[in-house]
Amino acid sequence: MKNSTITPSFTTARGAVSRGIAAAALLTLAATSALATPAAATTTTTKATTNATTTATVKAAGARLHWGQVRSKGGHGGYATADVWITDFSAETFVVSGTLYDRDRHRDHCAYIRARFHYAGGGTGWAQPRTTCAASSGFRLSSDGEITRVDVKVCVLDRARRTTLSCYIDPIKAETVANWPR
């Protein structure tokens, strides 16, 4: 086959995609196949795609920092505690995660955790609460955008009365964890 020009015609529901993008995709495909055999080109492309996906996932999740234990106030039957990990405050979606422990000996008392996010653009929002009546359980609470502060609330939940008891709120601010080691 002699040197020929191939003009792909890609279409979408709204019309033709930019020919510049199509030409760039064609040039990338041609360069990859010219440098390696077909099997190696497929392997190289797959590895590059996998590495890019892994890197994007790690950046989306953000760096994890160990905040430590957040414990409710002690009551007559015990307490609840959470081992808290947080993402970097510069992450688009901030995540509070870890393990929630029920340390109350009453059968109808459970551990309860909730987070209140203070958004960079103003306003606040609550994450859905997580509870456990087991000895321990994992939890993950996430924001809807970039934040400057999060208040982590750990309580004992009285299931019969549907109320929280012995609550403790631990405020976590961006400036507090700014110089922590990674």
N, C-alpha and C positions, 0 to 999 in steps of 0.2 A: 504494500500500500504506500503510495507516494504521500508526501506532506500534504495534508488536506486540512481544511478548517471545518470543524464541526460546530454548528450553532445549535445548542440544545434549546428546546422550547418547553420551559416549565410553566405550568399554569396553576393558579389557585382558584378558590371560589370567587375572588374579586377580580381576577385578571392575571396578566403575565407578571412574573417576578422580575426584578431588575436584571437586565442582561449582564451587568457588572458582577453581580453576585454569582450568577451562573458561570461566567467566564472564570472567576476566581476559583470556584469549585472544580471546574474542568482542569485548570492549570495545576491545582494541588493534586488531583488524581493523576495527571500525566507525570508530574514530577515524582510522585511516589512510585509509580509503576516503572519509570525509567531508571530509578536508583536501585531497585530490588526486583527479585523474581516475584511472580504473583503471590506465592505462598508467604514469602517474607513481607511483602507489602501489606497483606491482610493482617499478619501478626503485628507489624509495626503500628498500623492504624488502630488495631484493637488495644494495644498497650497504651498508646497515646490517649485514646478516648478514656480508658480505665483510669489512667493517672490524672487526667483532667477532671473526671467525675469525682475521684477520691479527694483531690485538692479542693474542689468546690464544696464538697460535703463538709470537710474539716473547717473551711472558712465560714460556712453557714452556721455551723454549730458553735464556733468561737472557742476561745481558750477556756478551760475549766479551772476554777479556783476553789479551794476548799475553805469555806467560811467557818465550819465547825459545828458544834452542837448548839441547838436552840431548844431550850427546855421550858415547858409551861411551869407556872407556879405550882408548888406542891399543895395537894388537897388532903382531905382526910383518908382518901383511898389510894393515892398515888399521884402519878404525873404522866405527861406525854413528852416525848423528846424527838427531835429530828436531827439527823446528820446531814448538813446542807452543803451542796456544791452549787456554784454559780458560774455563768458564762461571763465573758468580758462585757463591760458596759457599752463598748463601741459596737457590739453586735446589733444587727437590725432587729432580731428577735432575741430578747433576753430570756434565759431559762434558769429556773431554780429547780434543782433536782436533788435526789438523795434517798435516804431511808427514814421512814417514820416508825417510831417504836411506841407501843402501848405498854406503859408501866403502871397501870392502875389495876388493882386486884378485884374491883367490882365488875360483875359480868356485863352490866349495861353501860359501862363507861368505856369509851374508845378514844384513840388518838385522832387529832384533827389538825390539819394544816391548811393555810390559805395565804396568798400573797397579794399585796396591793402595790400596783406599779404606778410610779409617778413619771409620766411621759415627758420627753425633752421638749415637745411642742406645747406642753401645758395639759393639764387635766390628769385624772387618775382613773384606774380601772382595777377591778378585782378579778383574779383567776378563780376558776371553779374550785371549791374546796375538795380536799382528799381526806379520806378517813380510813382507819383500819382498826379492827378489833382483834386482829392477830398479834402475835408478839412483835412482828416487824413486816413492813411492806414498802416497796419502792414507790416514789412519787415523782412527777414532772409537772411543773407549772410554768407556762410561758406567756410572754407579753405579746401585744399586737404591734409593737414598734420599738423604737429606741427609747431608752429610759435613763433617768438620772438617779433614781432611788427606788428601792423596793423595801416594803415592810413585810417581814415574814412573821405570821401569827400562828403560834402553836398553842393548842388548847386541849382540854379533856372534853369529850362530847358525851353528854348524858342522853342516850338514845330514847329512854322512856319519856323524858320531858322535851326532847328535841331542842336542847339549849347547850351552849358551850360554857365551861367552867374553867377557872384558874388559868386564864389566857395570859400569854406573854408575847409582846410584839418586839421584834428585833429589827431596827432600821439598818439597812445596808446601803451606803452611799458610794457613788463613783469615786469621790476623792479619798475615801477610806481605803479602798483597794487599789488605788492608782499606782502605788509603788511596791506592791507585793511581788515577790518572785513568781515567775511562771513555772 
